[in-house]
Amino acid sequence: MLATGKQIIVLALMKRRQPLLPHDRVVDMPKRLHFWGDTTSVTYPPPTKDITTDYLIIGGGIAGLMTAYFLRRHTNAPVTLIEKNTIGSGATGYSAGMLTSEPEQASWHTLTTIYGIPLTRAYFNKQRTVMSILRRLSDKITHPESQDLLLLAQTRASHPDSRKEIHSRKQISSPVDTLNSHQVATELNSPHIQSVLRVGKHLSVNPLALAHTLARQLHKRGVCIFERTPYLDHSKNQARTPHGIIRFKHLILTRGAYEHSPLLRNFLTTIAVTTPLSNTILKRLQLHDHDMFIDDAARSFHYGKITGDNRLLVGFGDIQTETVSYPTPVYRPHVTNIKRFLKLTFPHTPLTVDQAWTAPYALTKTPIPLVKSSRGVLTINGGGTQLASAVAAEYGVSLLLKHPHPLAALFE
Ligand SMILES: Cc1cc2nc3c(=O)[nH]c(=O)nc-3n(C[C@H](O)[C@H](O)[C@H](O)COP(=O)(O)OP(=O)(O)OC[C@H]3O[C@@H](n4cnc5c(N)ncnc54)[C@H](O)[C@@H]3O)c2cc1C
């Protein structure tokens, strides 16, 4: 059985029960170890004078960038985006770069139960549309690759919960294949896996490069971008930064884990990458066809893929935290867990972890991202995945522009 509602609910409950992270177990990771590229150089320097704009977006992660993208698609009004560090320096740039429509907090079966089939199907389709947009906007450096996503499990696909999940996926037209035992043996060759669902093609990218590529294209389309420009606060229609005032008509907060809201919680998740693997080893592990995977067993939650330079990347999370400190720390117990997972999954091939990093990201307390307007300020946050965050950005823009949106009932 794979990714069933029951398992995911158990997982969500486990997350809630996790104690807050003790600060003494966090070790700073040197900046040079940022795996996906450079987060230190500034491409868009801070403003040198006060500015006036129509739309002011705070935060240069996927939510902020896609808000700017959808605004630019519908209006020529001035759009400004400010980022306290550099573009992609939050969860977006530290992520695994698995652009999947798999929901973070609940199974598709749970979503169809809560929201009904037509609305859930529209949500799924919207994520696929956003994925196509991101694929189109990607460039060579982003290294976009269409990969199968496999849901792995240590139990059988005939389990009733699994059957419900497969049925719900079919109802929302989410392609799903249950692999037979021969196929299971040829996908991720591991004695640890009992059953596998193939849930369609998803996109694997270098997430930091994707953020930079988006920023470059937005900049070309006239969006003003300023890095190293923290938003401090605002009063009426003026935002304060250390580099001057920005006057705005609409303020949009996409601050990720830095947002303090009772509607959000922060989690830490850790990624480890092995040293580059030879083609012979990739073949032996049945990983040469570059599938991405999620191992959603009730007592663990691992995700992974093969990177552009042939390393096995495995992520593990989550632990609830109040810590949002950069440079990114490495949470050692997660690394130990990942090493154990590698040994269990690939017992006959020793794999060496080369680098690891941990980063926080925000999640809403509901299965749907937070898009909330209060006192003239729009907050977009807590998508949990990049595609969900991008869908939330599209919905947020429809609110700003007072356009009807097919997912209004889902977000309200
Ligand atoms: C290790 C890890 C692995 C993940 N793997 C995946 C994955 O493979 N696939 C997937 O879909 N999702 C993944 N996620 C989740 C995904 O990355 C996040 O859900 C998503 O990127 C959140 O985007 P965001 O724009 O809301 O937040 P962020 O990317 O964190 O962006 C918020 C930005 O706001 C800036 N900011 C904050 N305060 C201010 C201020 N006062 N002024 C100016 N700027 C400010 C921050 O510096 C930051 O750059 C992963 C997350 C982590 C941490």
The ligand as an ORCA input file, in Angstrom:
! r2SCAN-3c Opt
* xyz 0 1
  C      15.078     20.987      2.153
  C      13.773     21.188      1.435
  C      13.414     20.348      0.400
  C      12.228     20.567     -0.296
  N      11.985     19.818     -1.397
  C      10.926     20.117     -2.158
  C      10.754     19.489     -3.413
  O      11.554     18.686     -3.853
  N       9.662     19.814     -4.145
  C       8.767     20.762     -3.733
  O       7.802     21.023     -4.456
  N       8.921     21.392     -2.565
  C       9.990     21.115     -1.778
  N      10.178     21.781     -0.611
  C       9.176     22.775     -0.187
  C       9.290     24.041     -1.040
  O      10.636     24.358     -1.221
  C       8.572     25.208     -0.371
  O       7.254     24.837     -0.071
  C       8.528     26.440     -1.306
  O       9.763     26.649     -1.923
  C       8.141     27.666     -0.503
  O       8.286     28.826     -1.316
  P       8.076     30.271     -0.725
  O       8.298     31.240     -1.809
  O       6.758     30.299     -0.005
  O       9.171     30.411      0.437
  P      10.733     30.708      0.321
  O      11.365     30.028     -0.828
  O      11.305     30.460      1.676
  O      10.778     32.262     -0.001
  C      10.525     33.264      0.960
  C      11.541     34.367      0.691
  O      11.157     35.516      1.434
  C      12.340     36.166      1.851
  N      11.989     37.051      2.961
  C      11.562     36.703      4.195
  N      11.351     37.782      4.951
  C      11.638     38.865      4.173
  C      11.625     40.271      4.386
  N      11.277     40.804      5.567
  N      11.984     41.084      3.369
  C      12.337     40.595      2.160
  N      12.381     39.250      1.913
  C      12.039     38.405      2.905
  C      13.247     35.013      2.248
  O      14.613     35.394      2.288
  C      12.932     33.985      1.163
  O      13.828     34.066      0.063
  C      11.360     21.594      0.107
  C      11.684     22.418      1.181
  C      12.890     22.242      1.826
  C      13.250     23.174      2.955
*
